[in-house]
Amino acid sequence: MKKDVKVETVIPPKVLEKFMQRVPEDDVWIREHYPTPRYRLVDVLLMHRELASPEMTNNMEGLVMADFDLDMSTKKKTKFMGSISGTVLFPHIFDDGINNRVVAITKSPEQQEIATKMGATFVGGLDIIKLLERGEIRHDDYDHVVCDPDVLPEVALIKKHLKDHFPNRKKGNLGPDVGALVNLFVKGRTFESHKESEATAKMSQCFGKLNMPDEELSKNFQTLVDTVSALKAPSLGKLISKVVIRCPPSIESFTLRDSEVVPQVVASAARESVVEADDEPEQEEEKERGEA
C-alpha cells in the first residue's frame, strides 16, 4: 500500500513578493495573505482614540508608545552596530509619571544656581563628590550625573562609585553648560535598544498622551525619529526600519507608513551612546579626561 506523499508548492521569491503587495479590495480579508496595512500617524491616533473612548477602554489619557525595529547593519557585512541609547527632549512635555533625579557637579556658583533652578536634585562641587564617595548619596538616589569639564579630574577619582553614570561627552552628560545638561536629563526621556540578532534590534519609547492635540503628538514623534536616526551615520543607511504605534492597555497596534518615519533635521537634543563590539570604553574615558 502506497503512503501518501505530501507535496509542497514552492513559489518563486519574485512572484511571492508581487503577490504580497496586493491591496485588499474588500472590507474583510485574511491578513496573512496580504501585506500589513500601514497608516498615517494622524489616522493611527484617531483609531486609538476610538478604542480608548469611554464606551470602550476609557483610556483617553493613555500613553502613546512607539515600537521601533532597528537596522544595525553597516557597510561591512560582518560588522554591526552595538546597542544604542540616548535622551530625547520633547518640544511638548507631558506627564508620564517619571521623575528624573539629576546630580549636577560644578565648581561654578553661577552654574550651581542655574542647575538648581533647572530642577537638579543634588547640586554642588567637591562637596557632592565627597558625598558620592562616602555613599551618602547612593545609586538609588539619582538617575543621571552631569558635570562640567573643569571638575572632571576630581570626578574621575570616584569613577568606581559612579559606574555607568560616569560623565563623558559621548553620553551627553559632560559639558560646560551644566544648566542645559540638567534641563535635558530632568525633562528628557532616555531610551535604549535591545539586540534581537546581530543585524536587528528593537526599542520602545512613549512620546505623548492620547488627549494631546495631533500637532503636538506629531512634533514629539518627529523629534523622537530625528533623535534616534541621528545615532547612525547617514552613509550607513537607515537606522529605523519600521515603527508600530500602540496605546496600552489596548492590545491593538498599527504600523506607520515609511513616509511617516523620515528624519527631517539633525536633532540637537540627541545624546548618543553607541556600543560597538570592538569599542574600548576605558580608552574613551581616558581621552575625555585628557581633553579636560
Contacts in CASP RR format, 6 or more apart in sequence:
PFRMAT RR
TARGET T0000
AUTHOR 0000-0000-0000
METHOD contacts of the structure
MODEL  1
MKKDVKVETVIPPKVLEKFMQRVPEDDVWIREHYPTPRYRLVDVLLMHRE
LASPEMTNNMEGLVMADFDLDMSTKKKTKFMGSISGTVLFPHIFDDGINN
RVVAITKSPEQQEIATKMGATFVGGLDIIKLLERGEIRHDDYDHVVCDPD
VLPEVALIKKHLKDHFPNRKKGNLGPDVGALVNLFVKGRTFESHKESEAT
AKMSQCFGKLNMPDEELSKNFQTLVDTVSALKAPSLGKLISKVVIRCPPS
IESFTLRDSEVVPQVVASAARESVVEADDEPEQEEEKERGEA
11 19 0 8 1.000
20 34 0 8 1.000
20 35 0 8 1.000
21 35 0 8 1.000
22 34 0 8 1.000
22 35 0 8 1.000
23 34 0 8 1.000
24 34 0 8 1.000
36 255 0 8 1.000
37 254 0 8 1.000
37 255 0 8 1.000
38 255 0 8 1.000
38 256 0 8 1.000
38 257 0 8 1.000
38 258 0 8 1.000
39 47 0 8 1.000
39 254 0 8 1.000
39 255 0 8 1.000
39 256 0 8 1.000
39 257 0 8 1.000
40 256 0 8 1.000
40 257 0 8 1.000
40 260 0 8 1.000
41 214 0 8 1.000
41 217 0 8 1.000
41 218 0 8 1.000
41 221 0 8 1.000
41 245 0 8 1.000
41 256 0 8 1.000
41 260 0 8 1.000
42 214 0 8 1.000
42 218 0 8 1.000
44 245 0 8 1.000
44 254 0 8 1.000
44 256 0 8 1.000
45 64 0 8 1.000
45 210 0 8 1.000
45 214 0 8 1.000
45 217 0 8 1.000
45 245 0 8 1.000
47 252 0 8 1.000
47 254 0 8 1.000
48 64 0 8 1.000
48 210 0 8 1.000
48 245 0 8 1.000
48 246 0 8 1.000
48 247 0 8 1.000
48 250 0 8 1.000
48 252 0 8 1.000
48 254 0 8 1.000
49 60 0 8 1.000
49 210 0 8 1.000
50 56 0 8 1.000
51 57 0 8 1.000
51 59 0 8 1.000
51 247 0 8 1.000
51 250 0 8 1.000
51 252 0 8 1.000
52 58 0 8 1.000
52 59 0 8 1.000
52 60 0 8 1.000
52 62 0 8 1.000
52 210 0 8 1.000
52 247 0 8 1.000
52 250 0 8 1.000
53 60 0 8 1.000
54 60 0 8 1.000
57 249 0 8 1.000
57 250 0 8 1.000
59 210 0 8 1.000
59 247 0 8 1.000
59 249 0 8 1.000
59 250 0 8 1.000
60 210 0 8 1.000
60 211 0 8 1.000
61 209 0 8 1.000
61 210 0 8 1.000
61 211 0 8 1.000
62 209 0 8 1.000
62 210 0 8 1.000
62 211 0 8 1.000
62 247 0 8 1.000
62 248 0 8 1.000
63 96 0 8 1.000
63 206 0 8 1.000
63 208 0 8 1.000
63 209 0 8 1.000
63 210 0 8 1.000
63 247 0 8 1.000
63 248 0 8 1.000
64 206 0 8 1.000
64 207 0 8 1.000
64 208 0 8 1.000
64 209 0 8 1.000
64 210 0 8 1.000
64 217 0 8 1.000
64 245 0 8 1.000
64 246 0 8 1.000
64 247 0 8 1.000
65 204 0 8 1.000
65 205 0 8 1.000
65 206 0 8 1.000
65 207 0 8 1.000
65 245 0 8 1.000
65 246 0 8 1.000
65 247 0 8 1.000
65 248 0 8 1.000
66 204 0 8 1.000
66 205 0 8 1.000
66 206 0 8 1.000
66 207 0 8 1.000
66 221 0 8 1.000
66 224 0 8 1.000
66 243 0 8 1.000
66 244 0 8 1.000
66 245 0 8 1.000
67 202 0 8 1.000
67 203 0 8 1.000
67 204 0 8 1.000
67 243 0 8 1.000
67 244 0 8 1.000
67 245 0 8 1.000
67 246 0 8 1.000
67 253 0 8 1.000
68 193 0 8 1.000
68 202 0 8 1.000
68 203 0 8 1.000
68 204 0 8 1.000
68 205 0 8 1.000
68 228 0 8 1.000
68 240 0 8 1.000
68 242 0 8 1.000
68 243 0 8 1.000
69 200 0 8 1.000
69 201 0 8 1.000
69 202 0 8 1.000
69 240 0 8 1.000
69 241 0 8 1.000
69 242 0 8 1.000
69 243 0 8 1.000
70 84 0 8 1.000
70 193 0 8 1.000
70 200 0 8 1.000
70 201 0 8 1.000
70 202 0 8 1.000
70 203 0 8 1.000
70 228 0 8 1.000
70 239 0 8 1.000
70 240 0 8 1.000
70 241 0 8 1.000
71 199 0 8 1.000
71 200 0 8 1.000
71 237 0 8 1.000
71 238 0 8 1.000
71 239 0 8 1.000
71 240 0 8 1.000
71 241 0 8 1.000
72 80 0 8 1.000
72 81 0 8 1.000
72 82 0 8 1.000
72 195 0 8 1.000
72 198 0 8 1.000
72 199 0 8 1.000
72 200 0 8 1.000
72 201 0 8 1.000
72 239 0 8 1.000
73 80 0 8 1.000
73 81 0 8 1.000
73 199 0 8 1.000
73 236 0 8 1.000
74 80 0 8 1.000
74 81 0 8 1.000
74 236 0 8 1.000
75 235 0 8 1.000
75 236 0 8 1.000
79 277 0 8 1.000
80 198 0 8 1.000
80 199 0 8 1.000
80 277 0 8 1.000
81 232 0 8 1.000
81 236 0 8 1.000
81 274 0 8 1.000
81 276 0 8 1.000
82 195 0 8 1.000
82 201 0 8 1.000
82 274 0 8 1.000
82 275 0 8 1.000
82 276 0 8 1.000
82 277 0 8 1.000
83 192 0 8 1.000
83 193 0 8 1.000
83 194 0 8 1.000
83 195 0 8 1.000
83 201 0 8 1.000
83 274 0 8 1.000
83 275 0 8 1.000
84 192 0 8 1.000
84 193 0 8 1.000
84 201 0 8 1.000
84 203 0 8 1.000
84 228 0 8 1.000
84 231 0 8 1.000
84 232 0 8 1.000
84 239 0 8 1.000
84 272 0 8 1.000
84 273 0 8 1.000
84 274 0 8 1.000
84 275 0 8 1.000
85 190 0 8 1.000
85 191 0 8 1.000
85 192 0 8 1.000
85 193 0 8 1.000
85 272 0 8 1.000
85 273 0 8 1.000
86 190 0 8 1.000
86 191 0 8 1.000
86 192 0 8 1.000
86 227 0 8 1.000
86 231 0 8 1.000
86 270 0 8 1.000
86 271 0 8 1.000
86 272 0 8 1.000
86 273 0 8 1.000
87 172 0 8 1.000
87 184 0 8 1.000
87 185 0 8 1.000
87 188 0 8 1.000
87 189 0 8 1.000
87 190 0 8 1.000
87 191 0 8 1.000
87 269 0 8 1.000
87 271 0 8 1.000
88 188 0 8 1.000
88 189 0 8 1.000
88 191 0 8 1.000
88 205 0 8 1.000
88 223 0 8 1.000
88 224 0 8 1.000
88 227 0 8 1.000
88 228 0 8 1.000
88 267 0 8 1.000
88 269 0 8 1.000
88 270 0 8 1.000
89 183 0 8 1.000
89 184 0 8 1.000
89 187 0 8 1.000
89 188 0 8 1.000
89 223 0 8 1.000
89 269 0 8 1.000
90 187 0 8 1.000
90 188 0 8 1.000
90 189 0 8 1.000
90 207 0 8 1.000
90 208 0 8 1.000
90 220 0 8 1.000
90 223 0 8 1.000
90 224 0 8 1.000
91 216 0 8 1.000
91 219 0 8 1.000
91 220 0 8 1.000
91 223 0 8 1.000
92 208 0 8 1.000
92 212 0 8 1.000
92 216 0 8 1.000
92 217 0 8 1.000
92 219 0 8 1.000
92 220 0 8 1.000
93 187 0 8 1.000
94 208 0 8 1.000
94 209 0 8 1.000
94 212 0 8 1.000
94 220 0 8 1.000
95 209 0 8 1.000
96 189 0 8 1.000
96 206 0 8 1.000
96 208 0 8 1.000
96 209 0 8 1.000
98 189 0 8 1.000
100 143 0 8 1.000
100 144 0 8 1.000
100 185 0 8 1.000
100 186 0 8 1.000
100 187 0 8 1.000
100 188 0 8 1.000
101 121 0 8 1.000
101 122 0 8 1.000
101 141 0 8 1.000
101 142 0 8 1.000
101 143 0 8 1.000
101 144 0 8 1.000
102 119 0 8 1.000
102 120 0 8 1.000
102 121 0 8 1.000
102 122 0 8 1.000
102 142 0 8 1.000
102 143 0 8 1.000
102 144 0 8 1.000
102 145 0 8 1.000
102 146 0 8 1.000
102 182 0 8 1.000
102 185 0 8 1.000
102 186 0 8 1.000
103 120 0 8 1.000
103 121 0 8 1.000
103 122 0 8 1.000
103 123 0 8 1.000
103 128 0 8 1.000
103 132 0 8 1.000
103 137 0 8 1.000
103 142 0 8 1.000
103 144 0 8 1.000
103 145 0 8 1.000
103 146 0 8 1.000
103 165 0 8 1.000
104 111 0 8 1.000
104 112 0 8 1.000
104 115 0 8 1.000
104 120 0 8 1.000
104 122 0 8 1.000
104 123 0 8 1.000
104 124 0 8 1.000
104 146 0 8 1.000
104 147 0 8 1.000
104 178 0 8 1.000
104 179 0 8 1.000
104 181 0 8 1.000
104 182 0 8 1.000
105 124 0 8 1.000
105 125 0 8 1.000
105 128 0 8 1.000
105 129 0 8 1.000
105 145 0 8 1.000
105 146 0 8 1.000
105 147 0 8 1.000
105 148 0 8 1.000
105 151 0 8 1.000
105 155 0 8 1.000
105 167 0 8 1.000
105 178 0 8 1.000
106 112 0 8 1.000
106 115 0 8 1.000
106 123 0 8 1.000
106 124 0 8 1.000
106 125 0 8 1.000
106 147 0 8 1.000
106 148 0 8 1.000
106 150 0 8 1.000
106 151 0 8 1.000
106 178 0 8 1.000
107 125 0 8 1.000
107 126 0 8 1.000
107 148 0 8 1.000
107 150 0 8 1.000
107 151 0 8 1.000
108 148 0 8 1.000
108 150 0 8 1.000
108 178 0 8 1.000
111 148 0 8 1.000
111 177 0 8 1.000
111 178 0 8 1.000
111 179 0 8 1.000
112 123 0 8 1.000
112 124 0 8 1.000
112 125 0 8 1.000
112 178 0 8 1.000
114 178 0 8 1.000
114 179 0 8 1.000
114 182 0 8 1.000
115 123 0 8 1.000
115 178 0 8 1.000
115 179 0 8 1.000
115 182 0 8 1.000
116 123 0 8 1.000
118 179 0 8 1.000
118 182 0 8 1.000
118 183 0 8 1.000
118 186 0 8 1.000
119 182 0 8 1.000
119 186 0 8 1.000
120 146 0 8 1.000
120 179 0 8 1.000
120 182 0 8 1.000
120 186 0 8 1.000
121 141 0 8 1.000
121 142 0 8 1.000
122 128 0 8 1.000
122 131 0 8 1.000
122 137 0 8 1.000
122 141 0 8 1.000
122 142 0 8 1.000
125 151 0 8 1.000
126 151 0 8 1.000
126 154 0 8 1.000
128 137 0 8 1.000
129 151 0 8 1.000
129 154 0 8 1.000
129 155 0 8 1.000
129 157 0 8 1.000
129 158 0 8 1.000
131 137 0 8 1.000
132 158 0 8 1.000
132 161 0 8 1.000
132 162 0 8 1.000
133 157 0 8 1.000
133 158 0 8 1.000
133 161 0 8 1.000
135 161 0 8 1.000
139 163 0 8 1.000
139 165 0 8 1.000
142 165 0 8 1.000
143 185 0 8 1.000
144 165 0 8 1.000
144 173 0 8 1.000
144 185 0 8 1.000
144 190 0 8 1.000
145 162 0 8 1.000
145 165 0 8 1.000
145 166 0 8 1.000
145 167 0 8 1.000
145 173 0 8 1.000
146 167 0 8 1.000
146 173 0 8 1.000
146 174 0 8 1.000
146 175 0 8 1.000
146 178 0 8 1.000
146 181 0 8 1.000
146 182 0 8 1.000
146 185 0 8 1.000
147 155 0 8 1.000
147 167 0 8 1.000
147 173 0 8 1.000
147 174 0 8 1.000
147 175 0 8 1.000
147 178 0 8 1.000
148 174 0 8 1.000
148 175 0 8 1.000
148 176 0 8 1.000
148 178 0 8 1.000
149 174 0 8 1.000
149 175 0 8 1.000
149 176 0 8 1.000
149 291 0 8 1.000
149 292 0 8 1.000
150 292 0 8 1.000
152 167 0 8 1.000
152 174 0 8 1.000
152 288 0 8 1.000
152 289 0 8 1.000
152 292 0 8 1.000
153 289 0 8 1.000
153 292 0 8 1.000
155 162 0 8 1.000
155 166 0 8 1.000
155 167 0 8 1.000
156 166 0 8 1.000
156 285 0 8 1.000
156 289 0 8 1.000
159 166 0 8 1.000
159 285 0 8 1.000
165 173 0 8 1.000
166 285 0 8 1.000
167 173 0 8 1.000
167 174 0 8 1.000
168 174 0 8 1.000
168 284 0 8 1.000
168 285 0 8 1.000
168 288 0 8 1.000
169 175 0 8 1.000
169 288 0 8 1.000
170 272 0 8 1.000
170 273 0 8 1.000
170 284 0 8 1.000
170 288 0 8 1.000
171 271 0 8 1.000
171 273 0 8 1.000
172 181 0 8 1.000
172 184 0 8 1.000
172 271 0 8 1.000
172 272 0 8 1.000
173 181 0 8 1.000
173 185 0 8 1.000
173 271 0 8 1.000
174 181 0 8 1.000
174 288 0 8 1.000
175 181 0 8 1.000
184 269 0 8 1.000
184 271 0 8 1.000
188 269 0 8 1.000
189 205 0 8 1.000
189 206 0 8 1.000
191 203 0 8 1.000
191 204 0 8 1.000
191 205 0 8 1.000
191 228 0 8 1.000
192 203 0 8 1.000
193 201 0 8 1.000
193 202 0 8 1.000
193 203 0 8 1.000
194 201 0 8 1.000
194 202 0 8 1.000
194 203 0 8 1.000
195 201 0 8 1.000
196 202 0 8 1.000
200 241 0 8 1.000
203 228 0 8 1.000
205 224 0 8 1.000
207 217 0 8 1.000
207 220 0 8 1.000
207 221 0 8 1.000
207 223 0 8 1.000
207 224 0 8 1.000
208 216 0 8 1.000
208 217 0 8 1.000
208 220 0 8 1.000
210 247 0 8 1.000
212 220 0 8 1.000
222 264 0 8 1.000
223 267 0 8 1.000
223 269 0 8 1.000
225 240 0 8 1.000
225 243 0 8 1.000
225 261 0 8 1.000
225 262 0 8 1.000
225 263 0 8 1.000
226 263 0 8 1.000
226 264 0 8 1.000
226 265 0 8 1.000
226 266 0 8 1.000
226 267 0 8 1.000
226 270 0 8 1.000
227 267 0 8 1.000
227 269 0 8 1.000
227 270 0 8 1.000
228 239 0 8 1.000
228 240 0 8 1.000
229 238 0 8 1.000
229 239 0 8 1.000
229 240 0 8 1.000
229 263 0 8 1.000
229 267 0 8 1.000
230 263 0 8 1.000
230 266 0 8 1.000
230 267 0 8 1.000
230 270 0 8 1.000
230 272 0 8 1.000
231 239 0 8 1.000
231 270 0 8 1.000
231 272 0 8 1.000
231 274 0 8 1.000
232 238 0 8 1.000
232 239 0 8 1.000
240 261 0 8 1.000
242 255 0 8 1.000
242 256 0 8 1.000
242 261 0 8 1.000
243 255 0 8 1.000
243 256 0 8 1.000
243 260 0 8 1.000
243 261 0 8 1.000
244 253 0 8 1.000
244 254 0 8 1.000
244 255 0 8 1.000
244 256 0 8 1.000
245 253 0 8 1.000
245 254 0 8 1.000
245 255 0 8 1.000
245 256 0 8 1.000
246 252 0 8 1.000
246 253 0 8 1.000
246 254 0 8 1.000
END
